């Protein structure tokens, strides 16, 4: 299992947080998701998933994302 941290821009409320959590949790291999509105980030625990499908899922939900290094 590995942890991926994403920077997420464009969230304004708890509804946004819920949409990002749902989008990330639907990516194959994701085990858990924690999204922080205050820190504008998401922490994902997943089975060997690269950042690209996670970023794509957030972008398809309508937000900007990038992998934090």
PETATA-V109972 format. One record per pair of residues at least 24 apart in sequence whose C-alpha atoms are under 7 Angstrom apart, sorted by sequence separation. I is the first residue (numbers start at 1). J is the second residue. If there is no record, write none. Layout:
I J
I J
//
This chain:
11 37
27 54
24 54
9 40
8 40
7 40
8 41
24 57
7 41
8 42
23 57
24 58
6 41
7 42
23 58
5 41
6 42
5 42
6 43
5 43
20 58
23 61
4 43
5 44
3 43
4 44
3 44
4 45
20 61
3 45
19 61
2 45
3 46
1 45
2 46
1 46
2 47
1 47
2 48
1 48
4 51
10 63
9 63
10 64
8 63
9 64
8 64
9 65
8 65
7 65
8 66
6 65
7 66
6 66
7 67
6 67
7 68
5 67
6 68
5 68
//
